[in-house]
Amino acid sequence: MAVPKHKVSRSKRDKRRTHQKAKAPGLTKCTQCGEAVMAHRACPECGHYRGRSIIETEE
């Protein structure tokens, strides 16, 4: 089993982790009201998804 012989410095460790970062969520515009919405989810403002009213909202 592989075991490290020497301690890995903070610099070396962090250089290895530079590519492991969180991505921003994919946002799209709602076709009904134009509000920013996460992809594949109903719009929280108007309640529409793919041209249909899914959630009843107060207007």
SULRA-V728170 format. One record per backbone hydrogen bond with DSSP energy under -0.5 kcal/mol. CO is the residue of the C=O (numbers start at 1). NH is the residue of the N-H. If there is no record, write none. Layout:
co,nh
CO,NH
CO,NH
This chain:
co,nh
7,9
9,13
10,14
11,15
12,16
13,17
15,18
17,20
19,21
25,27
26,39
28,37
30,34
35,30
37,28
38,41
43,47
47,54
47,55
48,43
49,52
52,49
52,54
55,57
